[in-house]
């Protein structure tokens, strides 16, 4: 599961050949969530409120890059690193 970004203690990963809908994984401490690439909403799991807000903001800003990372991972290619939230 390649790490594609990290910011404010939040680790963002994407799985090889993962199931649809297109999503990525966010980890913060002991919390884990699957997050929709199209909306930035948590679709499974949970994150603390502030972490969830930051992840959604980042996902919306980086949607095109996330879509590219998803396509790369589905083709079992290394996805590009995506800049963190600033």
PDB file with SEQRES, HELIX, SHEET and CRYST1 records, atoms N, CA, C and O in Angstrom:
SEQRES   1 A   86  UNK UNK UNK UNK UNK UNK UNK UNK UNK UNK UNK UNK UNK          
SEQRES   2 A   86  UNK UNK UNK UNK UNK UNK UNK UNK UNK UNK UNK UNK UNK          
SEQRES   3 A   86  UNK UNK UNK UNK UNK UNK UNK UNK UNK UNK UNK UNK UNK          
SEQRES   4 A   86  UNK UNK UNK UNK UNK UNK UNK UNK UNK UNK UNK UNK UNK          
SEQRES   5 A   86  UNK UNK UNK UNK UNK UNK UNK UNK UNK UNK UNK UNK UNK          
SEQRES   6 A   86  UNK UNK UNK UNK UNK UNK UNK UNK UNK UNK UNK UNK UNK          
SEQRES   7 A   86  UNK UNK UNK UNK UNK UNK UNK UNK                              
HELIX    1 AA1 UNK A   49  UNK A   61  1                                  13    
HELIX    2 AA2 UNK A   63  UNK A   74  1                                  12    
SHEET    1 AA1 5 UNK A   2  UNK A   7  0                                        
SHEET    2 AA1 5 UNK A  10  UNK A  14 -1                                        
SHEET    3 AA1 5 UNK A  23  UNK A  28 -1                                        
SHEET    4 AA1 5 UNK A  31  UNK A  36 -1                                        
SHEET    5 AA1 5 UNK A  42  UNK A  45 -1                                        
CRYST1    1.000    1.000    1.000  90.00  90.00  90.00 P 1           1          
ATOM      1  N   UNK A   1       0.855  -1.165   0.000  1.00  0.00           N  
ATOM      2  CA  UNK A   1       0.000   0.000   0.000  1.00  0.00           C  
ATOM      3  C   UNK A   1       0.907   1.236   0.000  1.00  0.00           C  
ATOM      4  O   UNK A   1       1.401   1.637   1.053  1.00  0.00           O  
ATOM      5  N   UNK A   2       1.127   1.838  -1.169  1.00  0.00           N  
ATOM      6  CA  UNK A   2       2.031   2.975  -1.252  1.00  0.00           C  
ATOM      7  C   UNK A   2       1.500   4.217  -0.530  1.00  0.00           C  
ATOM      8  O   UNK A   2       0.320   4.556  -0.617  1.00  0.00           O  
ATOM      9  N   UNK A   3       2.401   4.872   0.174  1.00  0.00           N  
ATOM     10  CA  UNK A   3       2.061   6.160   0.787  1.00  0.00           C  
ATOM     11  C   UNK A   3       2.174   7.223  -0.293  1.00  0.00           C  
ATOM     12  O   UNK A   3       3.198   7.325  -0.969  1.00  0.00           O  
ATOM     13  N   UNK A   4       1.114   8.019  -0.456  1.00  0.00           N  
ATOM     14  CA  UNK A   4       1.143   9.055  -1.487  1.00  0.00           C  
ATOM     15  C   UNK A   4       1.228  10.459  -0.902  1.00  0.00           C  
ATOM     16  O   UNK A   4       1.534  11.407  -1.626  1.00  0.00           O  
ATOM     17  N   UNK A   5       0.964  10.611   0.392  1.00  0.00           N  
ATOM     18  CA  UNK A   5       1.105  11.919   1.025  1.00  0.00           C  
ATOM     19  C   UNK A   5       1.089  11.753   2.536  1.00  0.00           C  
ATOM     20  O   UNK A   5       0.686  10.719   3.067  1.00  0.00           O  
ATOM     21  N   UNK A   6       1.540  12.806   3.211  1.00  0.00           N  
ATOM     22  CA  UNK A   6       1.507  12.832   4.674  1.00  0.00           C  
ATOM     23  C   UNK A   6       1.472  14.296   5.100  1.00  0.00           C  
ATOM     24  O   UNK A   6       2.262  15.111   4.623  1.00  0.00           O  
ATOM     25  N   UNK A   7       0.551  14.619   6.001  1.00  0.00           N  
ATOM     26  CA  UNK A   7       0.452  15.991   6.503  1.00  0.00           C  
ATOM     27  C   UNK A   7      -0.264  15.992   7.844  1.00  0.00           C  
ATOM     28  O   UNK A   7      -1.188  15.211   8.067  1.00  0.00           O  
ATOM     29  N   UNK A   8       0.166  16.865   8.726  1.00  0.00           N  
ATOM     30  CA  UNK A   8      -0.446  17.040  10.054  1.00  0.00           C  
ATOM     31  C   UNK A   8      -0.679  15.712  10.780  1.00  0.00           C  
ATOM     32  O   UNK A   8      -1.698  15.534  11.447  1.00  0.00           O  
ATOM     33  N   UNK A   9       0.261  14.794  10.647  1.00  0.00           N  
ATOM     34  CA  UNK A   9       0.143  13.500  11.313  1.00  0.00           C  
ATOM     35  C   UNK A   9      -0.808  12.531  10.638  1.00  0.00           C  
ATOM     36  O   UNK A   9      -1.115  11.476  11.191  1.00  0.00           O  
ATOM     37  N   UNK A  10      -1.276  12.877   9.448  1.00  0.00           N  
ATOM     38  CA  UNK A  10      -2.208  12.036   8.693  1.00  0.00           C  
ATOM     39  C   UNK A  10      -1.433  11.374   7.553  1.00  0.00           C  
ATOM     40  O   UNK A  10      -0.771  12.047   6.763  1.00  0.00           O  
ATOM     41  N   UNK A  11      -1.526  10.062   7.484  1.00  0.00           N  
ATOM     42  CA  UNK A  11      -0.856   9.291   6.426  1.00  0.00           C  
ATOM     43  C   UNK A  11      -1.894   8.915   5.374  1.00  0.00           C  
ATOM     44  O   UNK A  11      -2.951   8.377   5.702  1.00  0.00           O  
ATOM     45  N   UNK A  12      -1.588   9.201   4.101  1.00  0.00           N  
ATOM     46  CA  UNK A  12      -2.494   8.903   2.997  1.00  0.00           C  
ATOM     47  C   UNK A  12      -1.876   7.801   2.142  1.00  0.00           C  
ATOM     48  O   UNK A  12      -0.734   7.916   1.696  1.00  0.00           O  
ATOM     49  N   UNK A  13      -2.635   6.739   1.920  1.00  0.00           N  
ATOM     50  CA  UNK A  13      -2.168   5.618   1.106  1.00  0.00           C  
ATOM     51  C   UNK A  13      -3.227   5.249   0.077  1.00  0.00           C  
ATOM     52  O   UNK A  13      -4.388   5.646   0.173  1.00  0.00           O  
ATOM     53  N   UNK A  14      -2.791   4.484  -0.901  1.00  0.00           N  
ATOM     54  CA  UNK A  14      -3.711   3.963  -1.907  1.00  0.00           C  
ATOM     55  C   UNK A  14      -3.306   2.514  -2.170  1.00  0.00           C  
ATOM     56  O   UNK A  14      -2.117   2.210  -2.262  1.00  0.00           O  
ATOM     57  N   UNK A  15      -4.263   1.642  -2.288  1.00  0.00           N  
ATOM     58  CA  UNK A  15      -3.984   0.209  -2.467  1.00  0.00           C  
ATOM     59  C   UNK A  15      -3.847  -0.154  -3.933  1.00  0.00           C  
ATOM     60  O   UNK A  15      -4.474   0.448  -4.805  1.00  0.00           O  
ATOM     61  N   UNK A  16      -3.010  -1.158  -4.186  1.00  0.00           N  
ATOM     62  CA  UNK A  16      -2.926  -1.740  -5.521  1.00  0.00           C  
ATOM     63  C   UNK A  16      -4.235  -2.473  -5.810  1.00  0.00           C  
ATOM     64  O   UNK A  16      -4.777  -3.143  -4.931  1.00  0.00           O  
ATOM     65  N   UNK A  17      -4.733  -2.353  -7.009  1.00  0.00           N  
ATOM     66  CA  UNK A  17      -5.879  -3.141  -7.486  1.00  0.00           C  
ATOM     67  C   UNK A  17      -7.023  -3.187  -6.474  1.00  0.00           C  
ATOM     68  O   UNK A  17      -7.575  -4.255  -6.209  1.00  0.00           O  
ATOM     69  N   UNK A  18      -7.375  -2.051  -5.917  1.00  0.00           N  
ATOM     70  CA  UNK A  18      -8.415  -1.981  -4.889  1.00  0.00           C  
ATOM     71  C   UNK A  18      -9.806  -1.968  -5.526  1.00  0.00           C  
ATOM     72  O   UNK A  18      -9.951  -1.725  -6.724  1.00  0.00           O  
ATOM     73  N   UNK A  19     -10.813  -2.231  -4.716  1.00  0.00           N  
ATOM     74  CA  UNK A  19     -12.203  -2.267  -5.175  1.00  0.00           C  
ATOM     75  C   UNK A  19     -12.724  -0.856  -5.433  1.00  0.00           C  
ATOM     76  O   UNK A  19     -12.187   0.123  -4.915  1.00  0.00           O  
ATOM     77  N   UNK A  20     -13.768  -0.769  -6.233  1.00  0.00           N  
ATOM     78  CA  UNK A  20     -14.427   0.513  -6.481  1.00  0.00           C  
ATOM     79  C   UNK A  20     -15.425   0.786  -5.363  1.00  0.00           C  
ATOM     80  O   UNK A  20     -15.819  -0.158  -4.678  1.00  0.00           O  
ATOM     81  N   UNK A  21     -15.847   2.005  -5.144  1.00  0.00           N  
ATOM     82  CA  UNK A  21     -15.539   3.216  -5.892  1.00  0.00           C  
ATOM     83  C   UNK A  21     -14.119   3.685  -5.619  1.00  0.00           C  
ATOM     84  O   UNK A  21     -13.522   3.315  -4.608  1.00  0.00           O  
ATOM     85  N   UNK A  22     -13.573   4.506  -6.527  1.00  0.00           N  
ATOM     86  CA  UNK A  22     -12.219   5.019  -6.321  1.00  0.00           C  
ATOM     87  C   UNK A  22     -12.094   5.719  -4.963  1.00  0.00           C  
ATOM     88  O   UNK A  22     -12.891   6.590  -4.617  1.00  0.00           O  
ATOM     89  N   UNK A  23     -11.080   5.316  -4.214  1.00  0.00           N  
ATOM     90  CA  UNK A  23     -10.906   5.863  -2.867  1.00  0.00           C  
ATOM     91  C   UNK A  23      -9.446   5.745  -2.449  1.00  0.00           C  
ATOM     92  O   UNK A  23      -8.644   5.073  -3.097  1.00  0.00           O  
ATOM     93  N   UNK A  24      -9.130   6.412  -1.359  1.00  0.00           N  
ATOM     94  CA  UNK A  24      -7.808   6.294  -0.754  1.00  0.00           C  
ATOM     95  C   UNK A  24      -8.009   6.035   0.727  1.00  0.00           C  
ATOM     96  O   UNK A  24      -9.135   6.070   1.223  1.00  0.00           O  
ATOM     97  N   UNK A  25      -6.928   5.775   1.426  1.00  0.00           N  
ATOM     98  CA  UNK A  25      -6.996   5.465   2.851  1.00  0.00           C  
ATOM     99  C   UNK A  25      -6.267   6.545   3.634  1.00  0.00           C  
ATOM    100  O   UNK A  25      -5.188   6.989   3.244  1.00  0.00           O  
ATOM    101  N   UNK A  26      -6.861   6.958   4.734  1.00  0.00           N  
ATOM    102  CA  UNK A  26      -6.260   7.960   5.614  1.00  0.00           C  
ATOM    103  C   UNK A  26      -6.115   7.346   6.998  1.00  0.00           C  
ATOM    104  O   UNK A  26      -7.031   6.693   7.499  1.00  0.00           O  
ATOM    105  N   UNK A  27      -4.956   7.564   7.611  1.00  0.00           N  
ATOM    106  CA  UNK A  27      -4.690   7.062   8.966  1.00  0.00           C  
ATOM    107  C   UNK A  27      -4.230   8.226   9.826  1.00  0.00           C  
ATOM    108  O   UNK A  27      -3.390   9.027   9.416  1.00  0.00           O  
ATOM    109  N   UNK A  28      -4.789   8.307  11.015  1.00  0.00           N  
ATOM    110  CA  UNK A  28      -4.373   9.321  11.986  1.00  0.00           C  
ATOM    111  C   UNK A  28      -4.400   8.660  13.356  1.00  0.00           C  
ATOM    112  O   UNK A  28      -5.471   8.376  13.893  1.00  0.00           O  
ATOM    113  N   UNK A  29      -3.224   8.415  13.921  1.00  0.00           N  
ATOM    114  CA  UNK A  29      -3.165   7.686  15.189  1.00  0.00           C  
ATOM    115  C   UNK A  29      -3.744   6.298  15.009  1.00  0.00           C  
ATOM    116  O   UNK A  29      -3.338   5.561  14.110  1.00  0.00           O  
ATOM    117  N   UNK A  30      -4.695   5.938  15.864  1.00  0.00           N  
ATOM    118  CA  UNK A  30      -5.342   4.627  15.781  1.00  0.00           C  
ATOM    119  C   UNK A  30      -6.571   4.628  14.878  1.00  0.00           C  
ATOM    120  O   UNK A  30      -7.258   3.612  14.776  1.00  0.00           O  
ATOM    121  N   UNK A  31      -6.855   5.733  14.232  1.00  0.00           N  
ATOM    122  CA  UNK A  31      -8.054   5.867  13.395  1.00  0.00           C  
ATOM    123  C   UNK A  31      -7.700   5.637  11.932  1.00  0.00           C  
ATOM    124  O   UNK A  31      -6.645   6.050  11.451  1.00  0.00           O  
ATOM    125  N   UNK A  32      -8.616   4.963  11.242  1.00  0.00           N  
ATOM    126  CA  UNK A  32      -8.433   4.682   9.822  1.00  0.00           C  
ATOM    127  C   UNK A  32      -9.754   4.885   9.092  1.00  0.00           C  
ATOM    128  O   UNK A  32     -10.830   4.618   9.626  1.00  0.00           O  
ATOM    129  N   UNK A  33      -9.641   5.370   7.846  1.00  0.00           N  
ATOM    130  CA  UNK A  33     -10.847   5.582   7.056  1.00  0.00           C  
ATOM    131  C   UNK A  33     -10.541   5.411   5.576  1.00  0.00           C  
ATOM    132  O   UNK A  33      -9.429   5.674   5.118  1.00  0.00           O  
ATOM    133  N   UNK A  34     -11.546   4.968   4.843  1.00  0.00           N  
ATOM    134  CA  UNK A  34     -11.513   4.980   3.385  1.00  0.00           C  
ATOM    135  C   UNK A  34     -12.255   6.238   2.957  1.00  0.00           C  
ATOM    136  O   UNK A  34     -13.323   6.547   3.485  1.00  0.00           O  
ATOM    137  N   UNK A  35     -11.686   6.962   1.996  1.00  0.00           N  
ATOM    138  CA  UNK A  35     -12.225   8.267   1.613  1.00  0.00           C  
ATOM    139  C   UNK A  35     -12.461   8.295   0.107  1.00  0.00           C  
ATOM    140  O   UNK A  35     -11.586   7.923  -0.675  1.00  0.00           O  
ATOM    141  N   UNK A  36     -13.644   8.737  -0.290  1.00  0.00           N  
ATOM    142  CA  UNK A  36     -14.003   8.836  -1.700  1.00  0.00           C  
ATOM    143  C   UNK A  36     -13.141   9.880  -2.406  1.00  0.00           C  
ATOM    144  O   UNK A  36     -12.983  10.998  -1.916  1.00  0.00           O  
ATOM    145  N   UNK A  37     -12.590   9.511  -3.547  1.00  0.00           N  
ATOM    146  CA  UNK A  37     -11.816  10.473  -4.332  1.00  0.00           C  
ATOM    147  C   UNK A  37     -12.738  11.524  -4.930  1.00  0.00           C  
ATOM    148  O   UNK A  37     -12.348  12.688  -5.024  1.00  0.00           O  
ATOM    149  N   UNK A  38     -13.931  11.158  -5.332  1.00  0.00           N  
ATOM    150  CA  UNK A  38     -14.819  12.113  -6.001  1.00  0.00           C  
ATOM    151  C   UNK A  38     -15.397  13.167  -5.064  1.00  0.00           C  
ATOM    152  O   UNK A  38     -15.666  14.288  -5.494  1.00  0.00           O  
ATOM    153  N   UNK A  39     -15.593  12.825  -3.787  1.00  0.00           N  
ATOM    154  CA  UNK A  39     -16.249  13.771  -2.874  1.00  0.00           C  
ATOM    155  C   UNK A  39     -15.407  14.183  -1.673  1.00  0.00           C  
ATOM    156  O   UNK A  39     -15.673  15.214  -1.056  1.00  0.00           O  
ATOM    157  N   UNK A  40     -14.396  13.388  -1.336  1.00  0.00           N  
ATOM    158  CA  UNK A  40     -13.619  13.659  -0.126  1.00  0.00           C  
ATOM    159  C   UNK A  40     -14.310  13.204   1.143  1.00  0.00           C  
ATOM    160  O   UNK A  40     -13.809  13.445   2.242  1.00  0.00           O  
ATOM    161  N   UNK A  41     -15.456  12.548   1.009  1.00  0.00           N  
ATOM    162  CA  UNK A  41     -16.220  12.070   2.165  1.00  0.00           C  
ATOM    163  C   UNK A  41     -15.712  10.704   2.618  1.00  0.00           C  
ATOM    164  O   UNK A  41     -15.272   9.894   1.802  1.00  0.00           O  
ATOM    165  N   UNK A  42     -15.776  10.459   3.905  1.00  0.00           N  
ATOM    166  CA  UNK A  42     -15.425   9.148   4.453  1.00  0.00           C  
ATOM    167  C   UNK A  42     -16.507   8.150   4.052  1.00  0.00           C  
ATOM    168  O   UNK A  42     -17.695   8.388   4.269  1.00  0.00           O  
ATOM    169  N   UNK A  43     -16.083   7.027   3.464  1.00  0.00           N  
ATOM    170  CA  UNK A  43     -17.047   5.999   3.062  1.00  0.00           C  
ATOM    171  C   UNK A  43     -16.977   4.769   3.959  1.00  0.00           C  
ATOM    172  O   UNK A  43     -17.873   3.926   3.936  1.00  0.00           O  
ATOM    173  N   UNK A  44     -15.912   4.668   4.748  1.00  0.00           N  
ATOM    174  CA  UNK A  44     -15.791   3.563   5.697  1.00  0.00           C  
ATOM    175  C   UNK A  44     -14.784   3.968   6.765  1.00  0.00           C  
ATOM    176  O   UNK A  44     -13.811   4.663   6.473  1.00  0.00           O  
ATOM    177  N   UNK A  45     -15.014   3.539   7.988  1.00  0.00           N  
ATOM    178  CA  UNK A  45     -14.116   3.873   9.086  1.00  0.00           C  
ATOM    179  C   UNK A  45     -14.420   5.249   9.650  1.00  0.00           C  
ATOM    180  O   UNK A  45     -15.488   5.813   9.412  1.00  0.00           O  
ATOM    181  N   UNK A  46     -13.459   5.784  10.405  1.00  0.00           N  
ATOM    182  CA  UNK A  46     -13.663   7.113  10.969  1.00  0.00           C  
ATOM    183  C   UNK A  46     -12.326   7.760  11.311  1.00  0.00           C  
ATOM    184  O   UNK A  46     -11.320   7.090  11.544  1.00  0.00           O  
ATOM    185  N   UNK A  47     -12.358   9.077  11.330  1.00  0.00           N  
ATOM    186  CA  UNK A  47     -11.221   9.901  11.719  1.00  0.00           C  
ATOM    187  C   UNK A  47     -11.719  10.936  12.715  1.00  0.00           C  
ATOM    188  O   UNK A  47     -12.906  11.264  12.724  1.00  0.00           O  
ATOM    189  N   UNK A  48     -10.825  11.457  13.556  1.00  0.00           N  
ATOM    190  CA  UNK A  48     -11.233  12.574  14.408  1.00  0.00           C  
ATOM    191  C   UNK A  48     -11.740  13.728  13.526  1.00  0.00           C  
ATOM    192  O   UNK A  48     -11.324  13.868  12.376  1.00  0.00           O  
ATOM    193  N   UNK A  49     -12.624  14.535  14.071  1.00  0.00           N  
ATOM    194  CA  UNK A  49     -13.287  15.596  13.308  1.00  0.00           C  
ATOM    195  C   UNK A  49     -12.294  16.493  12.555  1.00  0.00           C  
ATOM    196  O   UNK A  49     -12.461  16.739  11.361  1.00  0.00           O  
ATOM    197  N   UNK A  50     -11.268  16.976  13.251  1.00  0.00           N  
ATOM    198  CA  UNK A  50     -10.308  17.870  12.598  1.00  0.00           C  
ATOM    199  C   UNK A  50      -9.565  17.155  11.482  1.00  0.00           C  
ATOM    200  O   UNK A  50      -9.385  17.721  10.403  1.00  0.00           O  
ATOM    201  N   UNK A  51      -9.133  15.925  11.717  1.00  0.00           N  
ATOM    202  CA  UNK A  51      -8.433  15.159  10.685  1.00  0.00           C  
ATOM    203  C   UNK A  51      -9.345  14.930   9.483  1.00  0.00           C  
ATOM    204  O   UNK A  51      -8.895  15.041   8.342  1.00  0.00           O  
ATOM    205  N   UNK A  52     -10.607  14.614   9.717  1.00  0.00           N  
ATOM    206  CA  UNK A  52     -11.561  14.393   8.626  1.00  0.00           C  
ATOM    207  C   UNK A  52     -11.721  15.664   7.793  1.00  0.00           C  
ATOM    208  O   UNK A  52     -11.783  15.601   6.565  1.00  0.00           O  
ATOM    209  N   UNK A  53     -11.786  16.806   8.456  1.00  0.00           N  
ATOM    210  CA  UNK A  53     -11.924  18.081   7.747  1.00  0.00           C  
ATOM    211  C   UNK A  53     -10.688  18.363   6.891  1.00  0.00           C  
ATOM    212  O   UNK A  53     -10.807  18.789   5.743  1.00  0.00           O  
ATOM    213  N   UNK A  54      -9.503  18.122   7.455  1.00  0.00           N  
ATOM    214  CA  UNK A  54      -8.260  18.349   6.717  1.00  0.00           C  
ATOM    215  C   UNK A  54      -8.136  17.404   5.523  1.00  0.00           C  
ATOM    216  O   UNK A  54      -7.718  17.820   4.442  1.00  0.00           O  
ATOM    217  N   UNK A  55      -8.495  16.146   5.713  1.00  0.00           N  
ATOM    218  CA  UNK A  55      -8.430  15.166   4.622  1.00  0.00           C  
ATOM    219  C   UNK A  55      -9.388  15.561   3.504  1.00  0.00           C  
ATOM    220  O   UNK A  55      -9.026  15.487   2.329  1.00  0.00           O  
ATOM    221  N   UNK A  56     -10.596  15.976   3.847  1.00  0.00           N  
ATOM    222  CA  UNK A  56     -11.561  16.381   2.822  1.00  0.00           C  
ATOM    223  C   UNK A  56     -11.056  17.601   2.056  1.00  0.00           C  
ATOM    224  O   UNK A  56     -11.140  17.644   0.829  1.00  0.00           O  
ATOM    225  N   UNK A  57     -10.536  18.581   2.772  1.00  0.00           N  
ATOM    226  CA  UNK A  57      -9.999  19.781   2.125  1.00  0.00           C  
ATOM    227  C   UNK A  57      -8.878  19.402   1.154  1.00  0.00           C  
ATOM    228  O   UNK A  57      -8.848  19.872   0.016  1.00  0.00           O  
ATOM    229  N   UNK A  58      -7.966  18.555   1.610  1.00  0.00           N  
ATOM    230  CA  UNK A  58      -6.854  18.106   0.774  1.00  0.00           C  
ATOM    231  C   UNK A  58      -7.369  17.344  -0.449  1.00  0.00           C  
ATOM    232  O   UNK A  58      -6.903  17.578  -1.564  1.00  0.00           O  
ATOM    233  N   UNK A  59      -8.318  16.442  -0.248  1.00  0.00           N  
ATOM    234  CA  UNK A  59      -8.839  15.619  -1.348  1.00  0.00           C  
ATOM    235  C   UNK A  59      -9.504  16.477  -2.419  1.00  0.00           C  
ATOM    236  O   UNK A  59      -9.350  16.214  -3.611  1.00  0.00           O  
ATOM    237  N   UNK A  60     -10.233  17.487  -2.003  1.00  0.00           N  
ATOM    238  CA  UNK A  60     -10.889  18.370  -2.970  1.00  0.00           C  
ATOM    239  C   UNK A  60      -9.837  19.144  -3.768  1.00  0.00           C  
ATOM    240  O   UNK A  60      -9.958  19.285  -4.985  1.00  0.00           O  
ATOM    241  N   UNK A  61      -8.806  19.645  -3.080  1.00  0.00           N  
ATOM    242  CA  UNK A  61      -7.733  20.391  -3.750  1.00  0.00           C  
ATOM    243  C   UNK A  61      -6.924  19.509  -4.695  1.00  0.00           C  
ATOM    244  O   UNK A  61      -6.413  19.993  -5.705  1.00  0.00           O  
ATOM    245  N   UNK A  62      -6.805  18.243  -4.386  1.00  0.00           N  
ATOM    246  CA  UNK A  62      -5.916  17.336  -5.124  1.00  0.00           C  
ATOM    247  C   UNK A  62      -6.676  16.263  -5.905  1.00  0.00           C  
ATOM    248  O   UNK A  62      -6.119  15.206  -6.200  1.00  0.00           O  
ATOM    249  N   UNK A  63      -7.932  16.524  -6.241  1.00  0.00           N  
ATOM    250  CA  UNK A  63      -8.781  15.513  -6.872  1.00  0.00           C  
ATOM    251  C   UNK A  63      -8.172  14.948  -8.162  1.00  0.00           C  
ATOM    252  O   UNK A  63      -8.162  13.732  -8.353  1.00  0.00           O  
ATOM    253  N   UNK A  64      -7.673  15.803  -9.036  1.00  0.00           N  
ATOM    254  CA  UNK A  64      -7.114  15.334 -10.308  1.00  0.00           C  
ATOM    255  C   UNK A  64      -5.906  14.432 -10.049  1.00  0.00           C  
ATOM    256  O   UNK A  64      -5.759  13.391 -10.690  1.00  0.00           O  
ATOM    257  N   UNK A  65      -5.047  14.828  -9.116  1.00  0.00           N  
ATOM    258  CA  UNK A  65      -3.877  14.015  -8.783  1.00  0.00           C  
ATOM    259  C   UNK A  65      -4.286  12.689  -8.143  1.00  0.00           C  
ATOM    260  O   UNK A  65      -3.665  11.657  -8.396  1.00  0.00           O  
ATOM    261  N   UNK A  66      -5.327  12.717  -7.319  1.00  0.00           N  
ATOM    262  CA  UNK A  66      -5.820  11.483  -6.703  1.00  0.00           C  
ATOM    263  C   UNK A  66      -6.389  10.532  -7.749  1.00  0.00           C  
ATOM    264  O   UNK A  66      -6.174   9.323  -7.677  1.00  0.00           O  
ATOM    265  N   UNK A  67      -7.115  11.079  -8.721  1.00  0.00           N  
ATOM    266  CA  UNK A  67      -7.651  10.235  -9.793  1.00  0.00           C  
ATOM    267  C   UNK A  67      -6.515   9.576 -10.570  1.00  0.00           C  
ATOM    268  O   UNK A  67      -6.605   8.402 -10.929  1.00  0.00           O  
ATOM    269  N   UNK A  68      -5.451  10.325 -10.827  1.00  0.00           N  
ATOM    270  CA  UNK A  68      -4.285   9.771 -11.517  1.00  0.00           C  
ATOM    271  C   UNK A  68      -3.610   8.687 -10.674  1.00  0.00           C  
ATOM    272  O   UNK A  68      -3.199   7.653 -11.200  1.00  0.00           O  
ATOM    273  N   UNK A  69      -3.497   8.927  -9.369  1.00  0.00           N  
ATOM    274  CA  UNK A  69      -2.901   7.931  -8.464  1.00  0.00           C  
ATOM    275  C   UNK A  69      -3.743   6.658  -8.443  1.00  0.00           C  
ATOM    276  O   UNK A  69      -3.194   5.556  -8.444  1.00  0.00           O  
ATOM    277  N   UNK A  70      -5.068   6.796  -8.423  1.00  0.00           N  
ATOM    278  CA  UNK A  70      -5.967   5.641  -8.446  1.00  0.00           C  
ATOM    279  C   UNK A  70      -5.732   4.819  -9.718  1.00  0.00           C  
ATOM    280  O   UNK A  70      -5.601   3.597  -9.661  1.00  0.00           O  
ATOM    281  N   UNK A  71      -5.680   5.505 -10.867  1.00  0.00           N  
ATOM    282  CA  UNK A  71      -5.475   4.804 -12.133  1.00  0.00           C  
ATOM    283  C   UNK A  71      -4.130   4.082 -12.151  1.00  0.00           C  
ATOM    284  O   UNK A  71      -4.038   2.952 -12.631  1.00  0.00           O  
ATOM    285  N   UNK A  72      -3.099   4.722 -11.638  1.00  0.00           N  
ATOM    286  CA  UNK A  72      -1.779   4.082 -11.582  1.00  0.00           C  
ATOM    287  C   UNK A  72      -1.826   2.835 -10.704  1.00  0.00           C  
ATOM    288  O   UNK A  72      -1.318   1.782 -11.091  1.00  0.00           O  
ATOM    289  N   UNK A  73      -2.427   2.947  -9.537  1.00  0.00           N  
ATOM    290  CA  UNK A  73      -2.499   1.807  -8.617  1.00  0.00           C  
ATOM    291  C   UNK A  73      -3.313   0.663  -9.216  1.00  0.00           C  
ATOM    292  O   UNK A  73      -2.985  -0.506  -9.009  1.00  0.00           O  
ATOM    293  N   UNK A  74      -4.370   0.990  -9.956  1.00  0.00           N  
ATOM    294  CA  UNK A  74      -5.176  -0.052 -10.589  1.00  0.00           C  
ATOM    295  C   UNK A  74      -4.386  -0.789 -11.664  1.00  0.00           C  
ATOM    296  O   UNK A  74      -4.642  -1.961 -11.942  1.00  0.00           O  
ATOM    297  N   UNK A  75      -3.425  -0.093 -12.267  1.00  0.00           N  
ATOM    298  CA  UNK A  75      -2.562  -0.705 -13.282  1.00  0.00           C  
ATOM    299  C   UNK A  75      -1.298  -1.290 -12.649  1.00  0.00           C  
ATOM    300  O   UNK A  75      -0.379  -1.715 -13.350  1.00  0.00           O  
ATOM    301  N   UNK A  76      -1.265  -1.306 -11.326  1.00  0.00           N  
ATOM    302  CA  UNK A  76      -0.136  -1.806 -10.537  1.00  0.00           C  
ATOM    303  C   UNK A  76       1.159  -1.059 -10.851  1.00  0.00           C  
ATOM    304  O   UNK A  76       2.244  -1.639 -10.888  1.00  0.00           O  
ATOM    305  N   UNK A  77       1.004   0.267 -11.079  1.00  0.00           N  
ATOM    306  CA  UNK A  77       2.154   1.156 -11.239  1.00  0.00           C  
ATOM    307  C   UNK A  77       2.268   2.012  -9.981  1.00  0.00           C  
ATOM    308  O   UNK A  77       1.274   2.258  -9.298  1.00  0.00           O  
ATOM    309  N   UNK A  78       3.459   2.454  -9.684  1.00  0.00           N  
ATOM    310  CA  UNK A  78       3.690   3.295  -8.510  1.00  0.00           C  
ATOM    311  C   UNK A  78       3.004   4.647  -8.707  1.00  0.00           C  
ATOM    312  O   UNK A  78       3.333   5.362  -9.654  1.00  0.00           O  
ATOM    313  N   UNK A  79       2.061   5.016  -7.837  1.00  0.00           N  
ATOM    314  CA  UNK A  79       1.443   6.340  -7.958  1.00  0.00           C  
ATOM    315  C   UNK A  79       2.427   7.432  -7.548  1.00  0.00           C  
ATOM    316  O   UNK A  79       3.310   7.216  -6.717  1.00  0.00           O  
ATOM    317  N   UNK A  80       2.257   8.600  -8.143  1.00  0.00           N  
ATOM    318  CA  UNK A  80       3.100   9.743  -7.805  1.00  0.00           C  
ATOM    319  C   UNK A  80       2.783  10.241  -6.401  1.00  0.00           C  
ATOM    320  O   UNK A  80       1.652  10.124  -5.929  1.00  0.00           O  
ATOM    321  N   UNK A  81       3.792  10.796  -5.742  1.00  0.00           N  
ATOM    322  CA  UNK A  81       3.575  11.456  -4.451  1.00  0.00           C  
ATOM    323  C   UNK A  81       2.726  12.697  -4.708  1.00  0.00           C  
ATOM    324  O   UNK A  81       2.904  13.376  -5.720  1.00  0.00           O  
ATOM    325  N   UNK A  82       1.811  12.991  -3.802  1.00  0.00           N  
ATOM    326  CA  UNK A  82       0.946  14.163  -3.918  1.00  0.00           C  
ATOM    327  C   UNK A  82       1.309  15.131  -2.803  1.00  0.00           C  
ATOM    328  O   UNK A  82       1.457  14.736  -1.646  1.00  0.00           O  
ATOM    329  N   UNK A  83       1.451  16.389  -3.157  1.00  0.00           N  
ATOM    330  CA  UNK A  83       1.852  17.408  -2.186  1.00  0.00           C  
ATOM    331  C   UNK A  83       0.894  17.427  -0.995  1.00  0.00           C  
ATOM    332  O   UNK A  83      -0.308  17.217  -1.155  1.00  0.00           O  
ATOM    333  N   UNK A  84       1.428  17.677   0.187  1.00  0.00           N  
ATOM    334  CA  UNK A  84       0.582  17.731   1.381  1.00  0.00           C  
ATOM    335  C   UNK A  84      -0.275  18.987   1.420  1.00  0.00           C  
ATOM    336  O   UNK A  84      -0.090  19.910   0.627  1.00  0.00           O  
ATOM    337  N   UNK A  85      -1.196  19.004   2.340  1.00  0.00           N  
ATOM    338  CA  UNK A  85      -2.016  20.182   2.587  1.00  0.00           C  
ATOM    339  C   UNK A  85      -1.125  21.255   3.192  1.00  0.00           C  
ATOM    340  O   UNK A  85      -0.336  20.979   4.097  1.00  0.00           O  
ATOM    341  N   UNK A  86      -1.248  22.462   2.700  1.00  0.00           N  
ATOM    342  CA  UNK A  86      -0.430  23.558   3.225  1.00  0.00           C  
ATOM    343  C   UNK A  86      -1.258  24.485   4.078  1.00  0.00           C  
ATOM    344  O   UNK A  86      -0.738  25.468   4.606  1.00  0.00           O  
TER     345      UNK A  86                                                      
END                                                                             
